[in-house]
Amino acid sequence: MRGVSEPTPPSSPVPPTPPADGGRRARRRRHRATKVGASPGTIAPPPDALPLQVAAIGYNCGAVVEKRGATIAEIQALRRQGGVVWVDVVGLGDVAMLRALGEEFGLHRLAVEDVANVGQRAKVEDYDDHTFIVLRMIDAQHPAETEQLAMFVGADYVLIFQERPGDCFELVRQRLRDPRGQLQKRGADYLGYALLDAVVDDYFPTLERLDDRLEQIEQQILADKASKEAVAELHAVRRALLELRRAVWPLREATSVLMRDEGSNFSADVRPYLRDVHDHVVQLIDLIESQRELTSSLLDLHLSHVNHRLNEVMKLLTIISTIFIPLTFLVGVYGMNFDWMPELRVWWGYPACLAAMLGMALLMLRWLRNRGWL
């Protein structure tokens, strides 16, 4: 329910559902870049980290200032103007800039280290003058995958770090530019809530597309038209749900910590909105679990249809074999090289043998039909 929160427009459009290719596309694998035994606070970005880009938005009393490619000096100037500063960092490839941002905002060096280690699970760490939040958001280029989002919420700033370009914050930016909106009238903690809410709500369109695809696969299986591609896609959907589950389950604990935290970084006025985000996370978990159960059921249903078709084929072959076994026996007896055999030297012997074989086949068919096998 969103009775206590400001109505939030739907999250920014997400690209169409990526084709479930059964794993043909190489999966993105993460390896810890920090060396064993390294000093605490060592910043070690992943090898494929993109060049760092900084965008800053400062707002105060209806005035909004946006900076593309912002430098540390420009960020300092925005902070001196008062109000709230939102710094959006995309890419983690510049260690010097990461360290400079940490020094500018007084971030703990272990938190800056976690920003570069992109394999973190969702968590919340509360420091004296800021709150550090790690969560995973939907990858804009591959909606079935997630990327790490690190967020620092202080008294007058919100600092976020993204792995790659493309996010779900465009509507938040539009609301921020609206002088009549709530964002310009609230503090940094409310902006942090708005970003969290956008990340969580962005999971729903992805799950809806996966649910639609599961329904299509279910119809194909029930119509006995499921192909190898459909089964491979079912496995791809199952893998995508597992990725989403790994991202959302820890987020429930993180949002619980935020809405129970009595620290000063999130005010009491914002706490009801955080409870709303927590409710959305619980809904996501329910949807993911139900869809995972559906994928298992669909796979079992497909295997049942395959076994049923195999049984029908085996049944047909068994019936044919049952009919021809006595016929083969009769032909084998009359194929032996003996001079004296019944009806061997009479003109009606051959027709009589064929009639006996036909009658025997008809009797077998009638017996199988009475047994209910036909």
Buried (B, 14 or more C-beta within 10 A) or exposed (E): EEEEBBEBEEBBEBEEBBEBEBEEEEEEEEEEBBEEEEEEBBBBBBEEBBEBBBBBBBBBEEEBBBBEEBEEEBBEBBBEEEBBBBBBBBBBBBBEBBBBBBEBBEBBBEBBBBBBBBEBBBBBBBBEEBBBBBBBBBBBEBBBBBBBBBBBBBEBBBBBBBBBEBBBBEBBBEBBBEEEBEBBEBBBBBBBBBBBBBBBBBBBBBBEBBBEBBEEBBEBBEEEEBEEEBBBBBBBBBBBBEBBBBBBBBBBBBBBBBBEBEEEBBEEEBBEBBBBBBBBBEBBBEBBBEBBEBBEEBBEBBEEBBEEEEEEEEEEEEBEEBBBEBBEEEEEEBEEEEEEEEEEEEEEBEEEBEEEBEEBBEEBBEEBEEEEEE
